[in-house]
Amino acid sequence: MKSLWSSEKSWDCPCHGSRFDYTGRLTDNPSMHNLAIEKDSSGIDREKNN
C-alpha cells in the first residue's frame, strides 16, 4: 500500500521509499521503474498488480 501526498500529488512507497507522481512516474529512487498502470473495465486507471 502506498501513501498519497495530496499537496504534492505524489505516492510514497513504504516498502522501499520510492516516490511516484500521480501518473505513476518515478520521481525519486531507489526504484528503477515507473509504476505499471492499466485501465479497469470502468475506464479508471489502476496500478497493475502482478
PDBQT receptor file of N, H, CA, C and O in Angstrom, charges set to zero:
ATOM      1  N   MET A   1       0.837  -1.170   0.000  1.00  0.00    +0.000 N 
ATOM      2  CA  MET A   1       0.000   0.000   0.000  1.00  0.00    +0.000 C 
ATOM      3  C   MET A   1       0.885   1.237   0.000  1.00  0.00    +0.000 C 
ATOM      4  O   MET A   1       1.932   1.260   0.647  1.00  0.00    +0.000 OA
ATOM      5  N   LYS A   2       0.472   2.239  -0.709  1.00  0.00    +0.000 N 
ATOM      6  H   LYS A   2      -0.378   2.220  -1.235  1.00  0.00    +0.000 HD
ATOM      7  CA  LYS A   2       1.250   3.462  -0.832  1.00  0.00    +0.000 C 
ATOM      8  C   LYS A   2       0.520   4.617  -0.164  1.00  0.00    +0.000 C 
ATOM      9  O   LYS A   2      -0.698   4.580   0.008  1.00  0.00    +0.000 OA
ATOM     10  N   SER A   3       1.270   5.634   0.207  1.00  0.00    +0.000 N 
ATOM     11  H   SER A   3       2.260   5.664   0.067  1.00  0.00    +0.000 HD
ATOM     12  CA  SER A   3       0.692   6.827   0.822  1.00  0.00    +0.000 C 
ATOM     13  C   SER A   3       0.623   7.943  -0.207  1.00  0.00    +0.000 C 
ATOM     14  O   SER A   3       1.601   8.201  -0.909  1.00  0.00    +0.000 OA
ATOM     15  N   LEU A   4      -0.530   8.611  -0.306  1.00  0.00    +0.000 N 
ATOM     16  H   LEU A   4      -1.325   8.401   0.264  1.00  0.00    +0.000 HD
ATOM     17  CA  LEU A   4      -0.702   9.723  -1.234  1.00  0.00    +0.000 C 
ATOM     18  C   LEU A   4      -0.497  11.029  -0.493  1.00  0.00    +0.000 C 
ATOM     19  O   LEU A   4      -1.113  11.270   0.545  1.00  0.00    +0.000 OA
ATOM     20  N   TRP A   5       0.366  11.862  -1.028  1.00  0.00    +0.000 N 
ATOM     21  H   TRP A   5       0.867  11.666  -1.871  1.00  0.00    +0.000 HD
ATOM     22  CA  TRP A   5       0.553  13.210  -0.505  1.00  0.00    +0.000 C 
ATOM     23  C   TRP A   5      -0.191  14.140  -1.445  1.00  0.00    +0.000 C 
ATOM     24  O   TRP A   5       0.346  14.524  -2.484  1.00  0.00    +0.000 OA
ATOM     25  N   SER A   6      -1.427  14.510  -1.096  1.00  0.00    +0.000 N 
ATOM     26  H   SER A   6      -1.863  14.197  -0.252  1.00  0.00    +0.000 HD
ATOM     27  CA  SER A   6      -2.277  15.276  -1.999  1.00  0.00    +0.000 C 
ATOM     28  C   SER A   6      -1.696  16.642  -2.319  1.00  0.00    +0.000 C 
ATOM     29  O   SER A   6      -1.864  17.122  -3.440  1.00  0.00    +0.000 OA
ATOM     30  N   SER A   7      -1.021  17.285  -1.380  1.00  0.00    +0.000 N 
ATOM     31  H   SER A   7      -0.884  16.895  -0.469  1.00  0.00    +0.000 HD
ATOM     32  CA  SER A   7      -0.451  18.604  -1.655  1.00  0.00    +0.000 C 
ATOM     33  C   SER A   7       0.665  18.532  -2.696  1.00  0.00    +0.000 C 
ATOM     34  O   SER A   7       0.889  19.485  -3.441  1.00  0.00    +0.000 OA
ATOM     35  N   GLU A   8       1.353  17.409  -2.741  1.00  0.00    +0.000 N 
ATOM     36  H   GLU A   8       1.171  16.635  -2.136  1.00  0.00    +0.000 HD
ATOM     37  CA  GLU A   8       2.443  17.230  -3.697  1.00  0.00    +0.000 C 
ATOM     38  C   GLU A   8       2.022  16.380  -4.886  1.00  0.00    +0.000 C 
ATOM     39  O   GLU A   8       2.767  16.260  -5.858  1.00  0.00    +0.000 OA
ATOM     40  N   LYS A   9       0.843  15.793  -4.817  1.00  0.00    +0.000 N 
ATOM     41  H   LYS A   9       0.237  15.890  -4.027  1.00  0.00    +0.000 HD
ATOM     42  CA  LYS A   9       0.331  14.898  -5.866  1.00  0.00    +0.000 C 
ATOM     43  C   LYS A   9       1.338  13.800  -6.177  1.00  0.00    +0.000 C 
ATOM     44  O   LYS A   9       1.688  13.564  -7.334  1.00  0.00    +0.000 OA
ATOM     45  N   SER A  10       1.794  13.135  -5.123  1.00  0.00    +0.000 N 
ATOM     46  H   SER A  10       1.509  13.326  -4.184  1.00  0.00    +0.000 HD
ATOM     47  CA  SER A  10       2.761  12.052  -5.296  1.00  0.00    +0.000 C 
ATOM     48  C   SER A  10       2.403  10.888  -4.385  1.00  0.00    +0.000 C 
ATOM     49  O   SER A  10       1.652  11.034  -3.421  1.00  0.00    +0.000 OA
ATOM     50  N   TRP A  11       2.965   9.721  -4.718  1.00  0.00    +0.000 N 
ATOM     51  H   TRP A  11       3.576   9.603  -5.501  1.00  0.00    +0.000 HD
ATOM     52  CA  TRP A  11       2.789   8.497  -3.939  1.00  0.00    +0.000 C 
ATOM     53  C   TRP A  11       4.136   8.082  -3.376  1.00  0.00    +0.000 C 
ATOM     54  O   TRP A  11       5.134   8.059  -4.097  1.00  0.00    +0.000 OA
ATOM     55  N   ASP A  12       4.171   7.752  -2.080  1.00  0.00    +0.000 N 
ATOM     56  H   ASP A  12       3.360   7.770  -1.494  1.00  0.00    +0.000 HD
ATOM     57  CA  ASP A  12       5.385   7.251  -1.439  1.00  0.00    +0.000 C 
ATOM     58  C   ASP A  12       5.189   5.776  -1.119  1.00  0.00    +0.000 C 
ATOM     59  O   ASP A  12       4.190   5.400  -0.506  1.00  0.00    +0.000 OA
ATOM     60  N   CYS A  13       6.129   4.947  -1.528  1.00  0.00    +0.000 N 
ATOM     61  H   CYS A  13       6.940   5.253  -2.026  1.00  0.00    +0.000 HD
ATOM     62  CA  CYS A  13       6.062   3.527  -1.228  1.00  0.00    +0.000 C 
ATOM     63  C   CYS A  13       6.713   3.270   0.127  1.00  0.00    +0.000 C 
ATOM     64  O   CYS A  13       7.897   3.558   0.301  1.00  0.00    +0.000 OA
ATOM     65  N   PRO A  14       5.962   2.734   1.091  1.00  0.00    +0.000 N 
ATOM     66  CA  PRO A  14       6.537   2.488   2.411  1.00  0.00    +0.000 C 
ATOM     67  C   PRO A  14       7.510   1.316   2.438  1.00  0.00    +0.000 C 
ATOM     68  O   PRO A  14       8.277   1.178   3.391  1.00  0.00    +0.000 OA
ATOM     69  N   CYS A  15       7.493   0.480   1.420  1.00  0.00    +0.000 N 
ATOM     70  H   CYS A  15       6.870   0.592   0.646  1.00  0.00    +0.000 HD
ATOM     71  CA  CYS A  15       8.387  -0.690   1.387  1.00  0.00    +0.000 C 
ATOM     72  C   CYS A  15       9.826  -0.304   1.095  1.00  0.00    +0.000 C 
ATOM     73  O   CYS A  15      10.742  -0.797   1.752  1.00  0.00    +0.000 OA
ATOM     74  N   HIS A  16      10.039   0.574   0.117  1.00  0.00    +0.000 N 
ATOM     75  H   HIS A  16       9.294   0.975  -0.416  1.00  0.00    +0.000 HD
ATOM     76  CA  HIS A  16      11.405   0.893  -0.269  1.00  0.00    +0.000 C 
ATOM     77  C   HIS A  16      11.676   2.387  -0.375  1.00  0.00    +0.000 C 
ATOM     78  O   HIS A  16      12.806   2.784  -0.660  1.00  0.00    +0.000 OA
ATOM     79  N   GLY A  17      10.654   3.233  -0.149  1.00  0.00    +0.000 N 
ATOM     80  H   GLY A  17       9.736   2.910   0.083  1.00  0.00    +0.000 HD
ATOM     81  CA  GLY A  17      10.886   4.667  -0.074  1.00  0.00    +0.000 C 
ATOM     82  C   GLY A  17      10.893   5.412  -1.391  1.00  0.00    +0.000 C 
ATOM     83  O   GLY A  17      11.214   6.600  -1.414  1.00  0.00    +0.000 OA
ATOM     84  N   SER A  18      10.550   4.759  -2.484  1.00  0.00    +0.000 N 
ATOM     85  H   SER A  18      10.288   3.794  -2.465  1.00  0.00    +0.000 HD
ATOM     86  CA  SER A  18      10.491   5.469  -3.761  1.00  0.00    +0.000 C 
ATOM     87  C   SER A  18       9.292   6.389  -3.784  1.00  0.00    +0.000 C 
ATOM     88  O   SER A  18       8.306   6.155  -3.084  1.00  0.00    +0.000 OA
ATOM     89  N   ARG A  19       9.374   7.432  -4.586  1.00  0.00    +0.000 N 
ATOM     90  H   ARG A  19      10.175   7.622  -5.155  1.00  0.00    +0.000 HD
ATOM     91  CA  ARG A  19       8.266   8.376  -4.753  1.00  0.00    +0.000 C 
ATOM     92  C   ARG A  19       7.874   8.393  -6.227  1.00  0.00    +0.000 C 
ATOM     93  O   ARG A  19       8.721   8.373  -7.119  1.00  0.00    +0.000 OA
ATOM     94  N   PHE A  20       6.561   8.433  -6.452  1.00  0.00    +0.000 N 
ATOM     95  H   PHE A  20       5.872   8.450  -5.727  1.00  0.00    +0.000 HD
ATOM     96  CA  PHE A  20       5.996   8.441  -7.800  1.00  0.00    +0.000 C 
ATOM     97  C   PHE A  20       5.018   9.600  -7.907  1.00  0.00    +0.000 C 
ATOM     98  O   PHE A  20       4.349   9.938  -6.931  1.00  0.00    +0.000 OA
ATOM     99  N   ASP A  21       4.925  10.224  -9.106  1.00  0.00    +0.000 N 
ATOM    100  H   ASP A  21       5.468   9.949  -9.899  1.00  0.00    +0.000 HD
ATOM    101  CA  ASP A  21       3.929  11.272  -9.273  1.00  0.00    +0.000 C 
ATOM    102  C   ASP A  21       2.552  10.647  -9.463  1.00  0.00    +0.000 C 
ATOM    103  O   ASP A  21       2.427   9.423  -9.488  1.00  0.00    +0.000 OA
ATOM    104  N   TYR A  22       1.525  11.468  -9.596  1.00  0.00    +0.000 N 
ATOM    105  H   TYR A  22       1.626  12.463  -9.576  1.00  0.00    +0.000 HD
ATOM    106  CA  TYR A  22       0.153  10.954  -9.668  1.00  0.00    +0.000 C 
ATOM    107  C   TYR A  22      -0.126  10.127 -10.917  1.00  0.00    +0.000 C 
ATOM    108  O   TYR A  22      -1.140   9.431 -10.975  1.00  0.00    +0.000 OA
ATOM    109  N   THR A  23       0.757  10.187 -11.923  1.00  0.00    +0.000 N 
ATOM    110  H   THR A  23       1.581  10.752 -11.876  1.00  0.00    +0.000 HD
ATOM    111  CA  THR A  23       0.588   9.357 -13.119  1.00  0.00    +0.000 C 
ATOM    112  C   THR A  23       1.345   8.037 -13.012  1.00  0.00    +0.000 C 
ATOM    113  O   THR A  23       1.256   7.203 -13.914  1.00  0.00    +0.000 OA
ATOM    114  N   GLY A  24       2.091   7.833 -11.922  1.00  0.00    +0.000 N 
ATOM    115  H   GLY A  24       2.163   8.510 -11.189  1.00  0.00    +0.000 HD
ATOM    116  CA  GLY A  24       2.861   6.604 -11.731  1.00  0.00    +0.000 C 
ATOM    117  C   GLY A  24       4.306   6.702 -12.162  1.00  0.00    +0.000 C 
ATOM    118  O   GLY A  24       5.031   5.709 -12.107  1.00  0.00    +0.000 OA
ATOM    119  N   ARG A  25       4.746   7.877 -12.590  1.00  0.00    +0.000 N 
ATOM    120  H   ARG A  25       4.157   8.684 -12.634  1.00  0.00    +0.000 HD
ATOM    121  CA  ARG A  25       6.141   8.046 -12.992  1.00  0.00    +0.000 C 
ATOM    122  C   ARG A  25       7.037   8.195 -11.776  1.00  0.00    +0.000 C 
ATOM    123  O   ARG A  25       6.712   8.917 -10.833  1.00  0.00    +0.000 OA
ATOM    124  N   LEU A  26       8.148   7.516 -11.807  1.00  0.00    +0.000 N 
ATOM    125  H   LEU A  26       8.412   6.929 -12.573  1.00  0.00    +0.000 HD
ATOM    126  CA  LEU A  26       9.142   7.566 -10.737  1.00  0.00    +0.000 C 
ATOM    127  C   LEU A  26       9.733   8.970 -10.644  1.00  0.00    +0.000 C 
ATOM    128  O   LEU A  26      10.168   9.537 -11.647  1.00  0.00    +0.000 OA
ATOM    129  N   THR A  27       9.743   9.526  -9.430  1.00  0.00    +0.000 N 
ATOM    130  H   THR A  27       9.389   9.066  -8.616  1.00  0.00    +0.000 HD
ATOM    131  CA  THR A  27      10.362  10.839  -9.224  1.00  0.00    +0.000 C 
ATOM    132  C   THR A  27      11.539  10.777  -8.256  1.00  0.00    +0.000 C 
ATOM    133  O   THR A  27      12.349  11.703  -8.217  1.00  0.00    +0.000 OA
ATOM    134  N   ASP A  28      11.649   9.688  -7.464  1.00  0.00    +0.000 N 
ATOM    135  H   ASP A  28      10.991   8.936  -7.496  1.00  0.00    +0.000 HD
ATOM    136  CA  ASP A  28      12.760   9.555  -6.518  1.00  0.00    +0.000 C 
ATOM    137  C   ASP A  28      13.054   8.076  -6.296  1.00  0.00    +0.000 C 
ATOM    138  O   ASP A  28      12.132   7.268  -6.182  1.00  0.00    +0.000 OA
ATOM    139  N   ASN A  29      14.327   7.723  -6.234  1.00  0.00    +0.000 N 
ATOM    140  H   ASN A  29      15.076   8.380  -6.326  1.00  0.00    +0.000 HD
ATOM    141  CA  ASN A  29      14.790   6.335  -6.116  1.00  0.00    +0.000 C 
ATOM    142  C   ASN A  29      14.537   5.781  -4.729  1.00  0.00    +0.000 C 
ATOM    143  O   ASN A  29      14.151   6.547  -3.847  1.00  0.00    +0.000 OA
ATOM    144  N   PRO A  30      14.733   4.492  -4.486  1.00  0.00    +0.000 N 
ATOM    145  CA  PRO A  30      15.602   3.543  -5.165  1.00  0.00    +0.000 C 
ATOM    146  C   PRO A  30      14.955   2.731  -6.292  1.00  0.00    +0.000 C 
ATOM    147  O   PRO A  30      15.668   2.017  -6.997  1.00  0.00    +0.000 OA
ATOM    148  N   SER A  31      13.654   2.810  -6.486  1.00  0.00    +0.000 N 
ATOM    149  H   SER A  31      13.075   3.390  -5.913  1.00  0.00    +0.000 HD
ATOM    150  CA  SER A  31      13.047   2.066  -7.587  1.00  0.00    +0.000 C 
ATOM    151  C   SER A  31      13.671   2.499  -8.910  1.00  0.00    +0.000 C 
ATOM    152  O   SER A  31      14.135   3.631  -9.047  1.00  0.00    +0.000 OA
ATOM    153  N   MET A  32      13.679   1.595  -9.874  1.00  0.00    +0.000 N 
ATOM    154  H   MET A  32      13.303   0.676  -9.763  1.00  0.00    +0.000 HD
ATOM    155  CA  MET A  32      14.287   1.900 -11.163  1.00  0.00    +0.000 C 
ATOM    156  C   MET A  32      13.252   2.010 -12.277  1.00  0.00    +0.000 C 
ATOM    157  O   MET A  32      13.613   2.279 -13.423  1.00  0.00    +0.000 OA
ATOM    158  N   HIS A  33      11.964   1.807 -11.963  1.00  0.00    +0.000 N 
ATOM    159  H   HIS A  33      11.671   1.589 -11.032  1.00  0.00    +0.000 HD
ATOM    160  CA  HIS A  33      10.930   1.803 -12.991  1.00  0.00    +0.000 C 
ATOM    161  C   HIS A  33       9.692   2.558 -12.523  1.00  0.00    +0.000 C 
ATOM    162  O   HIS A  33       9.433   2.689 -11.326  1.00  0.00    +0.000 OA
ATOM    163  N   ASN A  34       8.935   3.051 -13.500  1.00  0.00    +0.000 N 
ATOM    164  H   ASN A  34       9.145   2.945 -14.472  1.00  0.00    +0.000 HD
ATOM    165  CA  ASN A  34       7.637   3.650 -13.217  1.00  0.00    +0.000 C 
ATOM    166  C   ASN A  34       6.675   2.561 -12.773  1.00  0.00    +0.000 C 
ATOM    167  O   ASN A  34       6.925   1.378 -12.999  1.00  0.00    +0.000 OA
ATOM    168  N   LEU A  35       5.560   2.961 -12.132  1.00  0.00    +0.000 N 
ATOM    169  H   LEU A  35       5.356   3.923 -11.948  1.00  0.00    +0.000 HD
ATOM    170  CA  LEU A  35       4.522   2.002 -11.800  1.00  0.00    +0.000 C 
ATOM    171  C   LEU A  35       3.808   1.566 -13.075  1.00  0.00    +0.000 C 
ATOM    172  O   LEU A  35       3.614   2.367 -13.990  1.00  0.00    +0.000 OA
ATOM    173  N   ALA A  36       3.419   0.298 -13.130  1.00  0.00    +0.000 N 
ATOM    174  H   ALA A  36       3.577  -0.353 -12.387  1.00  0.00    +0.000 HD
ATOM    175  CA  ALA A  36       2.646  -0.199 -14.271  1.00  0.00    +0.000 C 
ATOM    176  C   ALA A  36       1.185   0.177 -14.028  1.00  0.00    +0.000 C 
ATOM    177  O   ALA A  36       0.609  -0.216 -13.013  1.00  0.00    +0.000 OA
ATOM    178  N   ILE A  37       0.585   0.928 -14.939  1.00  0.00    +0.000 N 
ATOM    179  H   ILE A  37       1.053   1.248 -15.763  1.00  0.00    +0.000 HD
ATOM    180  CA  ILE A  37      -0.786   1.396 -14.807  1.00  0.00    +0.000 C 
ATOM    181  C   ILE A  37      -1.620   0.791 -15.922  1.00  0.00    +0.000 C 
ATOM    182  O   ILE A  37      -1.191   0.744 -17.075  1.00  0.00    +0.000 OA
ATOM    183  N   GLU A  38      -2.802   0.335 -15.578  1.00  0.00    +0.000 N 
ATOM    184  H   GLU A  38      -3.151   0.373 -14.642  1.00  0.00    +0.000 HD
ATOM    185  CA  GLU A  38      -3.727  -0.171 -16.594  1.00  0.00    +0.000 C 
ATOM    186  C   GLU A  38      -5.125   0.322 -16.251  1.00  0.00    +0.000 C 
ATOM    187  O   GLU A  38      -5.411   0.646 -15.098  1.00  0.00    +0.000 OA
ATOM    188  N   LYS A  39      -5.991   0.378 -17.251  1.00  0.00    +0.000 N 
ATOM    189  H   LYS A  39      -5.759   0.115 -18.187  1.00  0.00    +0.000 HD
ATOM    190  CA  LYS A  39      -7.369   0.792 -17.015  1.00  0.00    +0.000 C 
ATOM    191  C   LYS A  39      -8.216  -0.425 -16.710  1.00  0.00    +0.000 C 
ATOM    192  O   LYS A  39      -8.079  -1.465 -17.354  1.00  0.00    +0.000 OA
ATOM    193  N   ASP A  40      -9.096  -0.292 -15.720  1.00  0.00    +0.000 N 
ATOM    194  H   ASP A  40      -9.207   0.553 -15.197  1.00  0.00    +0.000 HD
ATOM    195  CA  ASP A  40     -10.014  -1.388 -15.434  1.00  0.00    +0.000 C 
ATOM    196  C   ASP A  40     -11.246  -1.259 -16.328  1.00  0.00    +0.000 C 
ATOM    197  O   ASP A  40     -11.300  -0.371 -17.179  1.00  0.00    +0.000 OA
ATOM    198  N   SER A  41     -12.219  -2.125 -16.148  1.00  0.00    +0.000 N 
ATOM    199  H   SER A  41     -12.175  -2.846 -15.457  1.00  0.00    +0.000 HD
ATOM    200  CA  SER A  41     -13.383  -2.147 -17.030  1.00  0.00    +0.000 C 
ATOM    201  C   SER A  41     -14.215  -0.864 -16.945  1.00  0.00    +0.000 C 
ATOM    202  O   SER A  41     -15.003  -0.587 -17.849  1.00  0.00    +0.000 OA
ATOM    203  N   SER A  42     -14.056  -0.080 -15.882  1.00  0.00    +0.000 N 
ATOM    204  H   SER A  42     -13.416  -0.304 -15.147  1.00  0.00    +0.000 HD
ATOM    205  CA  SER A  42     -14.786   1.178 -15.765  1.00  0.00    +0.000 C 
ATOM    206  C   SER A  42     -14.042   2.323 -16.444  1.00  0.00    +0.000 C 
ATOM    207  O   SER A  42     -14.557   3.439 -16.518  1.00  0.00    +0.000 OA
ATOM    208  N   GLY A  43     -12.834   2.054 -16.939  1.00  0.00    +0.000 N 
ATOM    209  H   GLY A  43     -12.416   1.148 -16.879  1.00  0.00    +0.000 HD
ATOM    210  CA  GLY A  43     -12.040   3.080 -17.601  1.00  0.00    +0.000 C 
ATOM    211  C   GLY A  43     -11.169   3.871 -16.655  1.00  0.00    +0.000 C 
ATOM    212  O   GLY A  43     -10.521   4.831 -17.071  1.00  0.00    +0.000 OA
ATOM    213  N   ILE A  44     -11.138   3.486 -15.375  1.00  0.00    +0.000 N 
ATOM    214  H   ILE A  44     -11.664   2.706 -15.037  1.00  0.00    +0.000 HD
ATOM    215  CA  ILE A  44     -10.326   4.181 -14.381  1.00  0.00    +0.000 C 
ATOM    216  C   ILE A  44      -8.937   3.568 -14.360  1.00  0.00    +0.000 C 
ATOM    217  O   ILE A  44      -8.787   2.347 -14.345  1.00  0.00    +0.000 OA
ATOM    218  N   ASP A  45      -7.914   4.430 -14.359  1.00  0.00    +0.000 N 
ATOM    219  H   ASP A  45      -8.036   5.423 -14.372  1.00  0.00    +0.000 HD
ATOM    220  CA  ASP A  45      -6.543   3.941 -14.266  1.00  0.00    +0.000 C 
ATOM    221  C   ASP A  45      -6.319   3.301 -12.908  1.00  0.00    +0.000 C 
ATOM    222  O   ASP A  45      -6.688   3.867 -11.879  1.00  0.00    +0.000 OA
ATOM    223  N   ARG A  46      -5.720   2.132 -12.905  1.00  0.00    +0.000 N 
ATOM    224  H   ARG A  46      -5.421   1.671 -13.741  1.00  0.00    +0.000 HD
ATOM    225  CA  ARG A  46      -5.412   1.404 -11.677  1.00  0.00    +0.000 C 
ATOM    226  C   ARG A  46      -3.972   0.911 -11.744  1.00  0.00    +0.000 C 
ATOM    227  O   ARG A  46      -3.449   0.645 -12.827  1.00  0.00    +0.000 OA
ATOM    228  N   GLU A  47      -3.334   0.790 -10.584  1.00  0.00    +0.000 N 
ATOM    229  H   GLU A  47      -3.759   1.006  -9.704  1.00  0.00    +0.000 HD
ATOM    230  CA  GLU A  47      -1.987   0.214 -10.540  1.00  0.00    +0.000 C 
ATOM    231  C   GLU A  47      -2.114  -1.265 -10.887  1.00  0.00    +0.000 C 
ATOM    232  O   GLU A  47      -2.991  -1.957 -10.371  1.00  0.00    +0.000 OA
ATOM    233  N   LYS A  48      -1.242  -1.741 -11.758  1.00  0.00    +0.000 N 
ATOM    234  H   LYS A  48      -0.530  -1.179 -12.177  1.00  0.00    +0.000 HD
ATOM    235  CA  LYS A  48      -1.258  -3.151 -12.163  1.00  0.00    +0.000 C 
ATOM    236  C   LYS A  48      -0.643  -3.981 -11.055  1.00  0.00    +0.000 C 
ATOM    237  O   LYS A  48       0.485  -3.729 -10.632  1.00  0.00    +0.000 OA
ATOM    238  N   ASN A  49      -1.388  -4.974 -10.586  1.00  0.00    +0.000 N 
ATOM    239  H   ASN A  49      -2.305  -5.179 -10.930  1.00  0.00    +0.000 HD
ATOM    240  CA  ASN A  49      -0.884  -5.868  -9.553  1.00  0.00    +0.000 C 
ATOM    241  C   ASN A  49      -0.422  -7.165 -10.194  1.00  0.00    +0.000 C 
ATOM    242  O   ASN A  49      -1.199  -7.843 -10.867  1.00  0.00    +0.000 OA
ATOM    243  N   ASN A  50       0.838  -7.510  -9.987  1.00  0.00    +0.000 N 
ATOM    244  H   ASN A  50       1.470  -6.959  -9.441  1.00  0.00    +0.000 HD
ATOM    245  CA  ASN A  50       1.385  -8.748 -10.565  1.00  0.00    +0.000 C 
ATOM    246  C   ASN A  50       1.368  -9.840  -9.543  1.00  0.00    +0.000 C 
ATOM    247  O   ASN A  50       1.787 -10.962  -9.831  1.00  0.00    +0.000 OA
TER     248      ASN A  50
